[in-house]
Amino acid sequence: MELIDTGRIQLGVERRGEGPPVILVGGTGMPPIAWEVSGLTAALADNGFDVIGYASRGVVPSDAPSPQCTVADLAEDLISLIDTLALDQPPALVGYSLGSFTIEHLLSTCPNMFSAGVLIAGPGPTTPLLHSVVNCEAALIDRLGALPAEVMTMQTLLTALPPTALATADPLVDQWVSMCAYQSDQWTSSDGEVAQARASHAWLRDAERMDRLQHIEVPVLAVAFEFDPLLGPAQAQSAVDQIPGAELCVIPEAGHGGVVTHAQHVVSRVVEFLVKHHS
């Protein structure tokens, strides 16, 4: 991974393939290697794209300038990276969860800078359950100054995996426990983790964010997971209804972590969409 100084922030960047640029924007604490594991990086490169993955602020080896952060800050980080890379054409953006929030912000505020967007497990209104998750995380940060790893592992298991895996003690559960332990080593610092959490919290509490989706002008694909308790198909449909011409793809039997657990279904649909709208 190359560490690039954009003049605003240092970001770890990985690049693969040649062709129209596609930028992969990870979720909370998500390193670029997760896109490799899912198979999306290779699939896009094999289909003639210049694939750019990066570690957003707070994720190793990128900077973590402050424990305070907003989605707008994350978006400005990405714009500074695009300017530094001097891409020869507008990129398409693919984002997961918090990465989807970043893309929603960019597509609605800078419509001429991008050619298409894929929003995975991210778009949609905030439900009472999601409000509860946000309030719990915010309270822990206020009281402890950080998010306990044990709590975040529990929350990840309950939301990322399909209910059938949880109910049957599927080996997948043990695999995700190990992955959560690995992820805790991916933070630049506790400031990085807190900053991303606060950015997510503020975004999900923003009462006007759904209205801004109407300003998106480029082709958009929303990918939702059938058993995602945080931002599932019903919420994604609400978002798609707001975005002119947007498409919705629902991946059956997947939880919020379907980008990994049901990767082959996600990858094929994303590649199909980008070949059609960004080649």
Buried (B, 14 or more C-beta within 10 A) or exposed (E): BEEBEBEBBBBBBBBBBEBBBBBBBBBBBBBBBBBBEBBBBBBBBEBBBBBBBBBBBBBBBBBBBBBEBBBBBBBBBBBBBBEBBEBEEBBBBBBBBBBBBBBBBBBBBEEEBBBBBBBBBBBBBBBEEBEEBBEEBBEBBEEEEBBEEEEBBEBBBBBBBBEEBBEEEBEBEEBBEEBBEEBEEBBBBBBBBBBBBBBBBBBBEBEEBBEBBEEBBBBBBBBBBBBBBBBBBEBBBBBBEBBEEBBBBBBEBBBBBBBBBBBEBBBBBBBEBBBEBBE
